[in-house]
Amino acid sequence: MVDAAEPGLHARQRLGDVEVIVSGTKQLAAPREVVWGVINEPAEMAKLMPGVESFEIQDEKHWTAKVKVPLGLGGLKMTMNFERLEEREPEFASMRAKGQGVGALMDMTTSFTLSEADGGTSMAWEADVKIAGPVGAMGQRVLQPIVNQQVGQVLEALEQRVSAASS
């Protein structure tokens, strides 16, 4: 399994709002259909996200999670509302997550494209994360490593779930 050397990253900041865009490629040793089944099922996605305390599915396109994002001392509790935006099975999907917690509003759009590669699957992914409010005022220098850490944890959990699902 080889990841992109460094996820692509750029950020913009204005008056308490921060935008961090991360992207990369993840190689997974499983067929595309197995990877699709893990990352396109809300209950499976909840298992990939760090800090999920509870999870509820409204319908096939909407679900909610209560999460605790590690942020300095303690953590930031947020209610995240997810919406599936687009999907073309088994190659592409995108979703939007809006989160709200004390001191922060988050708006994130993520997408992934799956392609067959060397007996496994190559997943190109991108996440555009916007954070507003006092937490956003902490700035890109503080928030970028947190976003990178969260993305790394999701990708590691994905690799483990896909491995378990394909065996």
Helices and strands as residue ranges (DSSP letters): E 8-14, E 17-28, H 32-39, H 42-48, E 52-59, E 62-69, E 76-88, E 92-101, E 104-117, E 120-132, G 136-138, H 140-166
